[in-house]
Amino acid sequence: MTAEPNLDLWQHGGPPEPSRLMHVTAEIWPLAADEQGIWLLSGDWPWVTLPFSDDTSFNAEFEWALLEHGATAVLGPHGTSCRIDGPAQIDSAVVVIQCRGPVRKSWPQAKPVAVEKIVAAVGKPPTHPANRVPDEVRQWDALVQGLRHLAFQLTPYGDAELADKLDSWWRFHLAGVSPVLFRLYDRVHESA
């Protein structure tokens, strides 16, 4: 079945010129867990892809990023959010990376990740009307959302196949992470 064309768009000059189109990139938050905690393997920021070409996909770009960094995914990409940043739409995802033994032995640049500390440092996400996408999604919000998604997989309502990919260290460290978002959005959006 073919979608009907949007005649209003064509009556008002058609689609934007190609130079005015937004490009799509991905940011990938590579995570691993060990006895000491959950780690962001990339250090301070996620891995970021180049803009996608029209003959690729998020999964292909994700696989390329893993190859580029010598990483093997156990779980992911698990999409957390998307946001607009200038001329780009950035699709965010977390990925659980296979890591045997202490994480910093294999990934010396890795930094510890703790949801409650991140939220305490950057504050709660900005509110938005219920009938609109957020005007702002901060990078750290994407990471926190991803960790909450992973914690949710361990609940009775989660995906058993995804939960099965999270080892005992993941289960231990995610036990303290609230899988629900209501604590982040515990205030009502006030219209301007």
DONU-5465 format. One line per field, with one value per residue: residue number from 1; residue in three letters; z, x, y of N, C-alpha, C in turn. Coordinates in Angstrom, 1 decimal. Layout:
// residues N
k	[NUM:...]
r	[Ala:...]
n_up	[Z:...]
n_east	[X:...]
n_north	[Y:...]
ca_up	[Z:...]
ca_east	[X:...]
ca_north	[Y:...]
c_up	[Z:...]
c_east	[X:...]
c_north	[Y:...]
// end
This chain:
// residues 192
k	[1:2:3:4:5:6:7:8:9:10:11:12:13:14:15:16:17:18:19:20:21:22:23:24:25:26:27:28:29:30:31:32:33:34:35:36:37:38:39:40:41:42:43:44:45:46:47:48:49:50:51:52:53:54:55:56:57:58:59:60:61:62:63:64:65:66:67:68:69:70:71:72:73:74:75:76:77:78:79:80:81:82:83:84:85:86:87:88:89:90:91:92:93:94:95:96:97:98:99:100:101:102:103:104:105:106:107:108:109:110:111:112:113:114:115:116:117:118:119:120:121:122:123:124:125:126:127:128:129:130:131:132:133:134:135:136:137:138:139:140:141:142:143:144:145:146:147:148:149:150:151:152:153:154:155:156:157:158:159:160:161:162:163:164:165:166:167:168:169:170:171:172:173:174:175:176:177:178:179:180:181:182:183:184:185:186:187:188:189:190:191:192]
r	[Met:Thr:Ala:Glu:Pro:Asn:Leu:Asp:Leu:Trp:Gln:His:Gly:Gly:Pro:Pro:Glu:Pro:Ser:Arg:Leu:Met:His:Val:Thr:Ala:Glu:Ile:Trp:Pro:Leu:Ala:Ala:Asp:Glu:Gln:Gly:Ile:Trp:Leu:Leu:Ser:Gly:Asp:Trp:Pro:Trp:Val:Thr:Leu:Pro:Phe:Ser:Asp:Asp:Thr:Ser:Phe:Asn:Ala:Glu:Phe:Glu:Trp:Ala:Leu:Leu:Glu:His:Gly:Ala:Thr:Ala:Val:Leu:Gly:Pro:His:Gly:Thr:Ser:Cys:Arg:Ile:Asp:Gly:Pro:Ala:Gln:Ile:Asp:Ser:Ala:Val:Val:Val:Ile:Gln:Cys:Arg:Gly:Pro:Val:Arg:Lys:Ser:Trp:Pro:Gln:Ala:Lys:Pro:Val:Ala:Val:Glu:Lys:Ile:Val:Ala:Ala:Val:Gly:Lys:Pro:Pro:Thr:His:Pro:Ala:Asn:Arg:Val:Pro:Asp:Glu:Val:Arg:Gln:Trp:Asp:Ala:Leu:Val:Gln:Gly:Leu:Arg:His:Leu:Ala:Phe:Gln:Leu:Thr:Pro:Tyr:Gly:Asp:Ala:Glu:Leu:Ala:Asp:Lys:Leu:Asp:Ser:Trp:Trp:Arg:Phe:His:Leu:Ala:Gly:Val:Ser:Pro:Val:Leu:Phe:Arg:Leu:Tyr:Asp:Arg:Val:His:Glu:Ser:Ala]
n_up	[0.0:-0.9:0.5:0.5:-1.3:0.2:-0.5:0.3:0.9:-1.7:-2.9:-1.7:-2.6:-2.5:-1.3:0.9:-0.5:-1.3:0.1:2.3:3.9:6.8:8.3:9.5:12.3:14.6:18.1:20.2:23.2:24.7:27.0:29.8:32.5:35.6:38.6:40.0:39.0:36.7:33.5:31.2:28.3:26.4:27.6:28.3:26.6:24.2:21.4:18.2:15.1:11.6:9.4:8.1:5.1:2.2:1.6:3.7:7.1:10.6:12.0:10.4:10.6:13.3:13.6:12.1:13.8:16.1:15.0:14.3:16.9:18.0:19.5:20.9:20.7:23.2:23.8:22.0:19.3:21.6:21.4:22.8:22.6:20.5:19.1:18.1:16.8:15.8:12.4:12.4:13.1:15.9:16.7:19.6:21.3:23.6:24.2:25.2:25.9:25.4:27.9:29.5:32.8:34.8:33.8:33.2:32.6:30.0:28.8:29.3:29.4:30.3:32.1:35.3:35.7:37.1:37.7:39.6:40.4:38.1:37.5:39.8:39.3:36.8:36.9:36.6:33.6:31.2:31.3:29.1:26.9:26.9:24.4:22.6:21.2:23.2:23.5:24.1:24.5:26.5:26.2:28.4:29.4:27.5:28.1:30.8:30.4:28.8:30.6:32.4:30.7:30.4:33.0:33.2:31.6:33.3:34.9:35.6:33.4:31.4:28.5:28.0:26.5:26.1:28.8:29.4:28.3:30.1:32.4:35.7:37.0:35.8:36.6:39.3:39.6:38.3:40.0:41.8:40.2:39.2:37.1:36.1:34.8:36.1:38.3:37.2:35.8:37.6:37.8:36.5:33.2:32.5:30.6:28.4]
n_east	[0.8:0.6:1.5:-0.6:0.2:1.3:-0.5:-0.7:2.0:3.2:1.8:2.8:5.3:6.8:9.1:11.9:14.9:17.7:20.1:19.1:18.2:18.0:20.6:21.3:22.8:24.5:24.8:26.6:26.6:28.9:28.9:30.0:30.2:31.6:33.0:33.4:31.6:29.4:30.6:31.5:32.8:34.0:35.1:34.7:32.6:30.0:30.5:30.5:28.9:29.6:27.5:24.7:24.7:22.5:22.2:22.5:22.1:21.0:21.8:23.9:25.7:26.2:27.4:29.7:30.9:31.4:33.3:35.3:36.2:37.1:35.3:33.0:29.6:27.3:24.7:22.5:22.3:20.5:18.1:17.7:16.8:16.1:17.3:17.4:20.1:21.4:21.9:21.4:19.8:20.2:20.5:20.3:21.8:22.4:24.9:25.8:28.9:31.0:33.2:35.8:36.8:38.4:37.2:38.7:41.1:41.0:39.9:41.3:40.6:38.0:35.2:33.6:30.0:27.2:23.8:22.3:24.2:24.8:22.3:22.1:24.2:23.6:21.0:17.4:15.7:14.5:11.1:8.3:5.4:2.7:1.8:3.9:7.2:10.2:11.8:14.4:16.9:19.2:22.6:23.4:21.0:20.2:21.9:21.2:18.6:19.0:20.3:18.2:16.4:17.8:17.7:14.9:14.6:15.1:13.0:9.7:8.2:10.0:12.0:12.7:14.7:16.5:17.2:18.4:20.9:22.3:24.7:25.7:27.0:26.0:23.3:23.6:24.5:22.6:20.4:20.0:19.0:16.3:13.8:11.8:10.5:9.2:10.2:12.0:10.4:8.7:7.2:4.9:4.7:5.0:3.3:4.4]
n_north	[-1.2:2.2:5.3:8.2:11.1:14.2:16.8:19.4:20.0:20.0:22.1:24.2:24.7:22.4:19.8:20.6:22.0:19.9:20.8:21.9:19.9:17.9:16.0:12.7:11.3:9.0:8.5:6.5:4.8:3.1:0.5:-1.4:-3.8:-4.6:-6.0:-3.7:-1.8:0.0:0.9:3.5:3.0:4.5:6.7:10.0:10.8:9.7:7.4:8.8:8.7:9.4:11.4:9.6:7.8:7.6:5.0:3.3:2.1:2.5:0.2:-0.7:1.4:1.3:-1.2:-0.7:1.3:-0.3:-2.1:-0.3:0.5:-1.9:-3.5:-5.9:-6.5:-7.5:-6.9:-4.9:-2.5:-0.5:1.6:4.8:7.5:10.3:13.4:16.8:18.6:21.4:21.1:18.4:15.2:13.3:10.1:8.2:5.5:2.8:0.3:-2.9:-4.1:-6.8:-7.8:-9.3:-9.9:-7.3:-4.1:-1.8:-2.8:-3.7:-1.5:1.2:3.9:4.1:5.3:5.5:5.0:6.2:6.3:7.9:9.7:11.1:12.3:13.9:15.6:16.9:17.6:17.2:16.3:18.8:19.8:19.0:19.7:17.3:16.7:17.1:16.6:16.7:19.9:20.0:17.6:16.5:15.3:13.7:12.9:11.0:8.9:8.2:7.5:5.2:3.5:3.1:1.9:-0.6:-1.5:-1.8:-4.1:-6.2:-6.5:-8.0:-7.2:-6.7:-7.5:-10.8:-12.0:-9.9:-9.4:-11.7:-11.4:-9.8:-10.0:-11.3:-9.2:-6.9:-7.2:-6.9:-4.2:-2.8:-3.2:-1.1:0.9:2.8:1.6:3.1:6.2:8.2:9.5:11.3:13.0:14.5:16.8:19.2:20.4:23.8:26.0:28.6]
ca_up	[0.0:-1.0:1.2:-0.3:-1.3:0.9:-1.5:0.8:0.7:-3.1:-3.3:-1.1:-3.1:-2.5:-0.2:0.9:-1.3:-0.6:0.9:3.5:4.6:8.0:8.2:10.7:12.9:15.8:19.2:20.8:24.5:24.9:28.4:30.3:33.9:36.3:40.1:40.6:38.6:35.2:32.9:29.9:27.7:25.5:28.4:28.7:25.7:23.4:20.1:17.3:13.7:10.6:8.8:7.4:3.6:1.9:1.3:4.9:8.2:11.9:12.4:9.7:11.2:14.6:13.4:11.7:15.0:16.9:14.4:14.4:18.2:18.4:20.5:20.5:21.5:23.8:23.7:21.4:19.9:22.3:21.2:24.0:22.2:19.4:19.4:17.0:17.2:14.6:11.2:12.5:14.1:16.5:17.3:20.7:21.7:24.5:23.8:26.2:25.3:26.1:28.6:30.5:33.8:35.1:32.6:32.9:32.1:28.6:28.4:30.4:29.3:30.7:33.3:36.0:35.4:38.2:37.3:40.5:40.4:36.8:37.7:40.8:38.7:35.7:37.2:35.9:32.2:31.1:31.0:27.8:26.9:26.7:23.0:21.8:21.6:24.0:22.7:24.4:25.1:26.7:26.0:29.6:29.5:26.7:28.8:31.9:29.8:28.3:31.8:32.9:29.8:30.7:34.3:33.0:31.1:34.4:35.6:35.0:32.2:30.4:27.4:28.6:25.7:26.4:30.2:29.5:27.9:31.1:33.4:37.2:37.4:35.3:37.4:40.6:39.6:37.9:41.0:42.4:39.2:39.0:35.7:35.7:34.5:36.8:39.2:36.4:35.3:38.7:37.8:35.4:32.3:32.6:29.2:28.4]
ca_east	[0.0:1.4:0.9:-1.1:1.1:0.8:-0.7:-0.3:3.4:3.5:1.2:3.5:6.7:7.4:10.0:13.0:16.1:18.6:21.0:18.4:17.7:18.7:21.3:21.2:24.0:24.2:25.8:26.6:27.1:29.4:28.9:30.4:30.1:32.4:32.8:33.5:30.5:29.1:31.6:31.4:34.1:34.6:35.6:33.8:31.4:29.7:31.1:29.6:29.1:29.4:26.2:24.4:24.4:21.1:22.2:22.9:21.1:21.5:22.5:25.1:26.6:26.5:28.4:31.0:31.5:32.0:34.6:36.3:36.7:37.5:34.4:32.0:28.4:26.5:23.3:22.4:22.1:19.2:17.8:17.2:16.2:16.7:17.2:17.8:21.2:21.7:21.4:21.4:19.1:21.1:19.8:21.2:21.7:23.4:25.3:26.5:30.1:31.6:34.4:36.1:37.7:38.2:36.9:39.8:42.3:40.8:39.5:41.9:40.0:36.7:34.8:32.4:28.7:26.2:22.6:21.9:25.2:24.6:21.1:22.4:25.1:23.1:19.6:16.4:15.5:13.5:9.8:7.7:4.0:2.5:1.5:5.0:8.5:11.0:12.6:15.8:17.3:20.6:23.3:23.4:19.6:20.1:22.6:20.4:17.4:19.5:20.5:16.9:15.9:18.4:17.1:13.6:14.6:15.3:11.7:8.8:7.7:11.0:12.2:13.5:15.9:17.5:17.6:19.4:22.3:22.9:25.3:25.4:27.5:24.9:22.1:23.9:24.6:21.3:19.4:19.7:18.5:14.9:13.5:10.7:10.9:8.3:11.0:12.6:9.4:7.7:6.6:4.1:5.2:4.2:3.3:4.9]
ca_north	[0.0:3.4:6.4:9.3:12.3:15.4:17.8:20.7:20.2:20.3:23.3:25.3:24.8:21.1:19.5:21.5:21.7:18.9:21.4:22.3:18.7:17.5:14.7:11.8:10.6:8.3:8.4:5.1:4.8:1.7:0.2:-2.7:-3.9:-5.6:-6.0:-2.3:-0.9:0.1:1.8:4.1:2.5:5.6:7.8:11.1:11.0:8.5:7.3:9.5:8.4:10.4:11.4:8.4:7.9:7.2:3.5:2.6:2.0:2.7:-1.0:-0.8:2.4:0.8:-2.3:-0.1:1.9:-1.4:-2.6:0.8:0.5:-3.2:-3.9:-6.9:-6.2:-8.5:-6.4:-3.6:-1.2:-0.4:3.0:5.5:8.7:11.1:14.8:17.7:19.4:22.1:20.5:16.9:14.4:12.4:8.9:7.7:4.1:2.1:-1.0:-3.6:-4.6:-8.0:-7.5:-10.3:-9.4:-5.9:-3.3:-0.8:-3.6:-3.7:-0.2:2.1:5.3:3.9:6.1:4.9:5.6:6.0:7.1:8.9:10.8:11.9:13.1:14.9:16.6:17.7:17.9:16.5:16.8:19.8:19.2:19.4:19.4:15.9:16.4:17.5:16.1:17.7:20.9:19.8:16.3:16.6:14.1:12.8:12.3:9.8:7.8:7.9:6.8:3.9:2.6:2.8:0.9:-1.8:-1.9:-2.3:-5.4:-7.1:-6.6:-9.0:-6.6:-6.5:-8.5:-11.9:-12.3:-8.9:-9.6:-12.9:-10.9:-9.0:-10.9:-11.0:-7.8:-6.0:-7.4:-6.4:-2.8:-2.2:-3.4:0.2:1.9:2.8:1.5:4.0:7.5:9.2:10.4:12.3:13.9:14.6:18.1:19.5:21.4:25.1:26.7:30.0]
c_up	[0.0:-0.3:0.2:-0.2:-0.5:0.0:-1.0:0.7:-0.7:-3.5:-2.7:-1.4:-3.0:-1.3:-0.2:-0.1:-0.6:0.4:2.3:4.3:5.8:7.8:9.6:11.1:14.1:16.9:19.9:22.1:24.8:26.4:28.7:31.8:34.4:37.8:40.6:40.2:37.1:34.7:31.5:29.2:26.9:26.3:28.8:27.8:24.8:22.1:19.1:15.9:12.8:10.1:8.0:5.9:3.4:1.6:2.5:6.0:9.5:12.3:11.7:10.3:12.6:14.5:13.0:13.0:15.9:16.3:14.5:15.8:18.8:19.5:20.0:21.4:22.0:23.6:23.0:19.9:20.5:22.3:22.4:23.6:20.9:19.7:18.2:17.6:16.0:13.4:11.2:13.5:14.6:17.2:18.3:21.0:22.7:23.9:24.9:25.5:26.1:26.7:29.7:31.5:34.1:33.8:32.2:32.5:30.6:28.0:29.4:30.4:29.9:32.0:33.9:35.7:36.6:37.9:38.3:40.6:39.2:37.0:38.7:40.2:37.6:35.9:36.3:34.5:32.2:30.8:29.6:27.8:26.5:25.2:22.1:22.2:22.4:23.0:23.0:25.0:25.2:26.5:27.2:29.8:28.7:27.4:30.0:31.4:29.4:29.5:32.4:32.0:30.1:32.0:34.1:32.4:32.1:35.2:35.0:33.6:31.1:29.4:27.9:27.8:26.0:27.8:30.3:29.1:29.0:32.2:34.8:37.6:37.0:36.2:38.8:40.6:39.1:39.0:41.7:41.5:39.0:37.5:35.2:35.6:35.4:37.7:38.5:36.0:36.4:38.8:36.5:34.5:32.4:31.2:29.4:28.2]
c_east	[0.9:0.7:0.5:-0.1:0.5:0.7:-0.4:1.1:3.7:2.9:1.9:5.0:7.4:8.4:11.2:14.1:17.0:19.6:20.4:17.9:18.6:19.4:21.1:22.5:23.6:25.2:25.5:27.3:27.6:29.6:29.4:30.3:31.1:32.2:32.7:32.3:30.2:30.1:31.2:32.7:34.8:35.2:34.5:32.5:31.2:30.5:30.0:29.9:29.1:28.0:25.9:24.2:23.1:21.1:22.6:21.8:21.8:22.3:23.8:26.2:27.1:27.6:29.7:31.7:32.1:33.3:35.7:37.0:37.1:36.6:33.4:30.7:27.8:25.0:23.4:22.6:20.6:19.0:17.2:16.4:16.7:16.5:17.8:19.0:21.7:21.1:21.3:20.3:20.0:20.3:20.8:20.8:22.7:23.7:26.1:27.6:30.6:33.0:34.7:37.1:37.5:38.2:38.1:41.0:42.2:40.5:40.0:41.2:38.6:36.4:33.6:31.2:27.8:25.0:22.4:22.9:25.1:23.4:21.4:23.3:24.5:21.6:18.6:16.2:14.5:12.2:9.3:6.2:3.8:2.2:2.7:6.3:9.3:11.7:14.1:15.9:18.8:21.3:23.3:22.0:19.5:20.8:21.8:19.2:17.8:19.7:19.2:16.2:16.5:17.9:15.7:13.6:14.7:14.0:10.8:8.2:8.7:11.1:13.2:14.8:16.9:18.0:18.6:20.8:23.0:23.4:25.1:25.9:26.5:23.7:22.4:23.9:23.4:20.2:19.1:19.2:17.0:14.6:12.4:11.2:10.2:9.1:11.7:11.6:8.3:7.1:5.9:4.7:4.3:4.4:3.7:3.8]
c_north	[1.2:4.5:7.5:10.5:13.4:16.5:19.2:21.0:20.7:21.7:24.5:25.2:23.4:20.9:20.5:21.1:20.7:19.6:21.8:21.1:18.4:16.2:14.0:11.2:9.8:8.5:7.1:5.2:3.4:1.5:-1.2:-2.7:-4.9:-5.5:-4.6:-1.4:-1.0:1.2:2.3:3.9:3.6:6.7:8.8:11.2:9.7:8.5:7.9:9.0:9.6:10.4:10.2:8.7:7.3:5.7:2.7:2.6:2.3:1.4:-1.1:0.2:1.9:-0.3:-1.7:0.6:0.8:-1.9:-1.6:0.8:-0.8:-3.8:-5.0:-6.7:-7.5:-8.2:-5.1:-3.6:-1.1:1.1:3.6:6.8:9.3:12.6:15.6:18.5:20.1:21.4:19.0:16.4:13.4:11.3:8.3:6.2:3.7:0.8:-1.6:-4.3:-5.8:-7.6:-8.5:-9.7:-7.9:-5.0:-2.5:-1.5:-3.6:-2.3:0.9:3.5:5.2:4.8:5.5:5.7:5.2:6.9:8.2:10.0:11.7:12.8:14.2:16.0:17.5:18.1:17.1:17.1:17.9:19.2:19.7:19.0:17.9:15.7:16.9:16.7:17.1:18.7:20.6:18.4:16.5:15.3:13.1:12.2:11.0:8.6:7.3:7.0:5.4:3.0:2.2:1.8:-0.5:-2.4:-2.5:-3.7:-6.5:-7.3:-7.6:-8.5:-6.4:-7.7:-9.6:-12.2:-11.2:-9.1:-10.7:-12.5:-10.2:-10.0:-10.5:-9.7:-6.8:-6.0:-6.7:-4.9:-2.1:-2.3:-2.0:1.2:1.7:2.7:2.4:5.4:8.6:10.0:11.5:13.4:14.1:16.0:18.3:20.6:22.7:25.7:28.1:31.0]
// end
